Amino acid sequence: MNKVRITAIRQTVYSDLMVQYENPIDHTCDVSTGQQWISIDGQRPEGLCPSAWESMRTFVESLAKGEGNFYDGWMKNPMSAMISCNDGFRPFSFYIEVVS
């Protein structure tokens, strides 16, 4: 199976939605821009947010198996994907790619 690198690329914050819908909370996300993890055998890397993992799990598993070219040519690198976590107020975008 392939190793898959997961890189935290960018976080977007929707302050207007937070004010309108979210209860105030002290702690949200531990991910930092540029942070990386390696998935081995399609498994969730230690330290990667479980909720973010659920958003990308099927893509990582497919890449680990050598599958790719999602949605018929979506990505310039067919053995990669750009996936966002499911936090509607402050989603992080992750670039996932096969590494040798």
N, C-alpha and C positions, 0 to 999 in steps of 0.2 A: 504494500500500500504506500501511497505517496504521503509525505509530510505536507501539512498545509499551514502556511504562516497567516496569522490574523493580525492586522495592523489597525489601530484606532486612528482614523484619519481626521475627523472633524466632529465637533459637537455643535448642534444648533439649539438655541434656547428661545422658547416662545413665551416671553414674560407676560404678554397680554393674556394668553390662555391660562397661565399659572394664576394670575390675579383673579380671573373670572371663575376658574373651575377647581383649582387645587387647594386643599387644606395646607396651611403652612407646615413644612417639615424641616428638620434640622440637617439631615444627612440624606443625600440622594445617590450619587454615583462615585465610584472609586477609580474610574477609568481616566487616563490622561492621554492627551493627543500625542501620538507617536509611540505609545506603548505597544509592545508586540508579544504574541504568544505563538507557540508551535503546537499544532494538533497532531498527535501521533495515532495512527490507526483510526482516524475519524472520531477520536474521543475529545471531550471538553478539556482544554488545558487547565491546570490548576491556576486559580486566581482570576479566571475570566468570569465575569458576571453571569450567573445562571440564566437570567432573563435575556441578556444579549445572546447567549448561546442558543437559546430556543429559537431566536429569530434567524440564526445562520446555520443551525445544525444540519439541515438536509443538504445545503450547498457544500459544507465542509465534508460531509460524508461522501457525497458524489465526487468531489475533487479527489478525496483520498483514494477512491476506487479507480481513478483514472478517467472518470467521466467529466464532461465540461461542455463548453459551447452552449451555455444556457440561453434559452429563448432565441435560438438561431442567429447567433452573431452579436449579441448584446454588448459584449466586452471586447476591447481591442485584443487583449490576451484571453484566448478562449478557455484557458485553465485558471480563471479567476472570476470573482464576482464582487460587487459593491453592495453591502447589506447594511441596513440601519436597524438598531435595536428598537424595541416596541414602546419606548417611553415617549408618549405623545407630547410631553412638555419640554424635554431636553434630550432628544435622540442623538445618539452617536452613530456616525457612519464608519463602517469597518471594511477595509479592503482585504479580501481573502484570496490567497494564491498558492498554487503548488510550488514547493521548493524542493531542490534535489538534496 
